[in-house]
């Protein structure tokens, strides 16, 4: 009886730990292109240039975290042309480190 209680307690502990760790929803580059509206080739070029959105490289596979894509889109929302130009300048400055 005591063994069963201990095992159940361990299982409950594991479930609590797993529920506290957020799960990543990963997208391939075609799914990321659909979400962002970029062409797949544009995403590839942006990766080579070090521009967002950030990605994960798992072996040879390139993936994007869905939440990172959503955050990137939310950060890209502008209320004026002036603001959009400033965001583009900031993005380019971050890329070059200047």
RADA-V294424 format. One record per run of one state. SS is the DSSP state (H for helix, E for strand, - for the rest). FROM is the first residue (numbers start at 1). LEN is the number of residues. If there is no record, write none. Layout:
SS,FROM,LEN
SS,FROM,LEN
This chain:
-,1,1
H,2,19
-,21,5
E,26,2
-,28,1
H,29,8
-,37,3
H,40,10
-,50,6
E,56,3
-,59,2
E,61,5
H,66,10
-,76,5
H,81,16
-,97,2
